[in-house]
Amino acid sequence: MSENRPSEGQTQPKKKVKETGKLLLLIVIVVTFIVWIIPQFGSIQPRSDVNAKQELRYLLSACKAYWAKEGPGKECNVDIVSGTPYEYIPDPKVSIKGSGTEKTFTATAQHADSTIVFTIDTGGMGIFTK
């Protein structure tokens, strides 16, 4: 009877199966993570494009403060809201242009290190073109 039992130095078959199952589960988790994470890196925008889009949001925010004080029918542009009291300070590496009333406002921005021009309107909706 004792001949069928594994000796102390031998591993039991059930233990091997359990360890193999854990290893396979770990491999599946790692592969799933890799398959999920790789496309995420492809969709990351360059910092320059993020800066250009952020400048558009800053300008729109400053114009909204301007319209709240001066009235929605007044023309807003970069020069009007730059500095005090609206505190818009354009990034020197971003070329930004924009003007309009609260209903007609549009602006564009392009970072010096990018070929993409971003556009925003009063509603905060933006598109980009190359």
ChimeraX attribute file (.defattr): number of C-alpha atoms within 10 A of each C-alpha:
attribute: neighborCount
match mode: 1-to-1
recipient: residues
	/A:1	4
	/A:2	6
	/A:3	6
	/A:4	6
	/A:5	9
	/A:6	11
	/A:7	10
	/A:8	7
	/A:9	6
	/A:10	8
	/A:11	10
	/A:12	12
	/A:13	9
	/A:14	9
	/A:15	10
	/A:16	11
	/A:17	11
	/A:18	11
	/A:19	11
	/A:20	12
	/A:21	12
	/A:22	12
	/A:23	12
	/A:24	12
	/A:25	12
	/A:26	12
	/A:27	12
	/A:28	12
	/A:29	12
	/A:30	12
	/A:31	12
	/A:32	11
	/A:33	11
	/A:34	11
	/A:35	11
	/A:36	11
	/A:37	11
	/A:38	10
	/A:39	10
	/A:40	9
	/A:41	9
	/A:42	8
	/A:43	8
	/A:44	9
	/A:45	9
	/A:46	10
	/A:47	11
	/A:48	18
	/A:49	21
	/A:50	13
	/A:51	17
	/A:52	26
	/A:53	22
	/A:54	14
	/A:55	25
	/A:56	27
	/A:57	18
	/A:58	16
	/A:59	27
	/A:60	28
	/A:61	17
	/A:62	24
	/A:63	30
	/A:64	20
	/A:65	15
	/A:66	21
	/A:67	17
	/A:68	11
	/A:69	10
	/A:70	12
	/A:71	13
	/A:72	17
	/A:73	12
	/A:74	15
	/A:75	18
	/A:76	25
	/A:77	21
	/A:78	19
	/A:79	13
	/A:80	16
	/A:81	21
	/A:82	16
	/A:83	13
	/A:84	9
	/A:85	11
	/A:86	16
	/A:87	12
	/A:88	20
	/A:89	16
	/A:90	17
	/A:91	13
	/A:92	9
	/A:93	13
	/A:94	21
	/A:95	15
	/A:96	21
	/A:97	16
	/A:98	20
	/A:99	20
	/A:100	18
	/A:101	18
	/A:102	22
	/A:103	13
	/A:104	13
	/A:105	19
	/A:106	23
	/A:107	22
	/A:108	22
	/A:109	23
	/A:110	24
	/A:111	23
	/A:112	14
	/A:113	12
	/A:114	14
	/A:115	12
	/A:116	16
	/A:117	18
	/A:118	22
	/A:119	22
	/A:120	21
	/A:121	21
	/A:122	18
	/A:123	11
	/A:124	13
	/A:125	10
	/A:126	16
	/A:127	11
	/A:128	13
	/A:129	8
	/A:130	7
